Amino acid sequence: MAQLTIITGGARSGKSALAEKLALGHGEPLLYLATAHAGDAEMAERIRRHQLRRGPAWQTIEEPFEILAALQGHDGWFSATLMDCVTLWLTNLLLDEERSASALDRVRELAAAARGLRTPLVLVTNEVGMGIVPDNGLARKFRDLAGEANEILAAAADEVYVMFSGLPLKLK
């Protein structure tokens, strides 16, 4: 049974850097499961910076929807897998009409399946519920979905960290 680690926190809090460090602790080679896709030049630049920081030890697979299939299809091939990030995956699901209704079911499936993987898994997610209540329905739906997803995944995790201003706090 593989170890499941969750890293949460706000934007630009150091989540990805900590996740990379923890994954590297398992040795090489490493799998980076990217849920983002470059929809504009700014996002393309963010992705490029992340790739440069990671370096050659990492193989990247871009999968915006079928996370579980990607994890299971590559299980045992790598020393560790890092998925960055859960909230972008949820955004992808939420904005896809066919997948939106099953988003939370997919999170539950991920949480259950993670326990059966051989490869340690590090998940990065954002904490989005600490601010004001959003003024529109879609944003409130996303905030609630992300909060519930984080609860489900954290309950299944062996370790959970929250990042504040680049500093990790181990919760579990």
C-alpha positions in Angstrom: 0.0 0.0 0.0 1.4 3.4 -1.1 1.7 6.5 1.0 -0.8 9.3 0.3 0.4 12.9 1.1 -1.7 16.0 0.7 -0.3 19.5 0.6 -2.8 22.4 0.7 -2.5 26.1 1.2 -3.2 29.4 -0.6 -1.9 30.6 -3.9 1.9 31.0 -4.2 2.4 29.6 -0.7 5.0 27.1 -1.7 2.8 24.0 -2.1 4.4 22.7 -5.3 8.0 23.2 -4.1 7.2 21.2 -0.9 5.4 18.5 -2.9 8.4 18.2 -5.2 10.8 17.9 -2.3 8.7 15.2 -0.6 8.3 13.2 -3.9 12.1 13.4 -4.5 12.6 11.8 -1.1 11.3 8.6 -2.5 14.0 8.5 -5.2 13.9 8.6 -9.0 12.3 8.4 -11.5 9.3 10.6 -10.7 6.0 11.2 -12.4 4.4 14.6 -12.5 0.7 14.4 -13.3 -0.3 17.8 -14.6 -4.0 18.8 -14.6 -3.5 22.3 -16.1 -3.4 23.1 -19.7 -2.0 26.3 -21.2 -5.1 28.3 -22.2 -3.2 31.6 -22.5 0.4 32.9 -22.6 0.5 33.6 -18.8 -0.5 30.0 -18.0 2.0 28.7 -20.5 4.7 30.7 -18.8 3.7 29.3 -15.4 3.9 25.7 -16.7 7.3 26.4 -18.3 8.7 27.7 -15.0 7.4 24.6 -13.1 9.0 22.3 -15.7 12.4 24.1 -15.5 12.3 23.9 -11.7 11.6 20.2 -11.7 14.4 19.2 -14.0 15.1 15.9 -15.8 14.2 13.5 -13.0 10.5 14.0 -13.8 8.4 12.6 -16.5 5.3 14.8 -17.1 1.9 13.5 -18.2 -0.8 16.1 -18.9 -4.3 14.8 -18.0 -7.0 17.2 -17.2 -9.8 14.7 -16.5 -9.0 11.0 -16.2 -6.7 11.2 -13.2 -7.5 7.8 -11.8 -6.8 6.0 -15.1 -3.5 7.9 -15.4 -2.4 6.9 -11.9 -3.4 3.3 -12.2 -1.9 3.0 -15.7 1.5 4.1 -14.5 1.4 2.5 -11.0 4.7 0.8 -10.2 6.7 2.6 -12.9 7.9 5.4 -10.8 9.4 6.0 -7.3 6.6 8.6 -6.6 3.9 10.5 -8.4 3.0 14.1 -7.8 -0.4 15.4 -9.0 -0.5 19.2 -9.3 -3.2 20.1 -8.7 -6.5 18.8 -7.4 -8.3 22.2 -7.6 -7.4 22.6 -11.3 -8.7 19.1 -11.9 -11.9 20.0 -10.1 -12.2 23.2 -12.2 -11.8 21.0 -15.4 -14.6 18.7 -14.2 -16.9 21.5 -13.0 -16.7 23.3 -16.3 -17.3 20.2 -18.4 -21.1 19.6 -18.5 -20.7 15.8 -18.9 -18.4 15.4 -16.0 -19.6 18.1 -13.6 -22.2 16.1 -11.8 -19.8 13.3 -11.0 -16.9 15.4 -9.7 -17.3 14.5 -6.0 -17.7 10.8 -6.9 -14.4 11.0 -8.8 -12.7 12.5 -5.8 -14.1 9.6 -3.6 -12.8 7.1 -6.2 -9.4 8.7 -6.2 -9.3 8.7 -2.4 -10.2 5.0 -2.3 -7.9 4.0 -5.1 -4.9 5.9 -3.7 -4.7 3.4 -0.8 -4.3 0.5 -3.3 -1.5 2.0 -5.4 2.1 0.8 -5.1 3.6 4.1 -6.0 3.5 6.9 -3.3 1.3 9.7 -4.3 1.6 13.4 -3.4 -1.4 15.6 -4.1 -1.3 19.4 -4.3 -4.6 21.2 -3.6 -5.6 24.8 -2.9 -7.4 26.0 0.2 -10.1 28.2 -1.3 -12.6 28.5 1.6 -10.8 30.9 3.9 -11.9 34.2 2.2 -15.2 35.9 1.5 -18.3 34.1 0.2 -18.1 34.5 -3.6 -20.8 36.7 -5.2 -21.8 34.2 -7.9 -23.2 30.7 -8.0 -20.5 29.0 -10.0 -17.7 30.4 -7.7 -19.7 29.2 -4.6 -20.2 25.8 -6.2 -16.5 25.5 -6.9 -15.5 26.7 -3.4 -17.8 24.1 -1.8 -16.6 21.3 -4.2 -13.0 22.1 -3.4 -13.7 22.1 0.4 -15.5 18.8 0.3 -12.8 17.3 -2.0 -10.1 18.4 0.4 -11.9 16.9 3.3 -12.3 13.5 1.5 -8.7 13.4 0.4 -7.3 14.5 3.7 -9.2 11.8 5.6 -7.7 9.2 3.3 -4.2 10.6 3.5 -1.3 9.4 5.6 0.2 12.9 5.9 -1.4 16.3 5.4 0.5 19.6 5.2 -0.7 23.2 5.0 1.6 25.9 3.6 1.6 29.4 5.0 4.0 32.0 3.5 6.4 29.2 2.4 6.3 27.5 5.7 4.8 24.0 6.1 2.7 23.0 9.0 2.1 19.2 9.4 -1.5 18.5 10.3 -1.5 14.8 10.1 
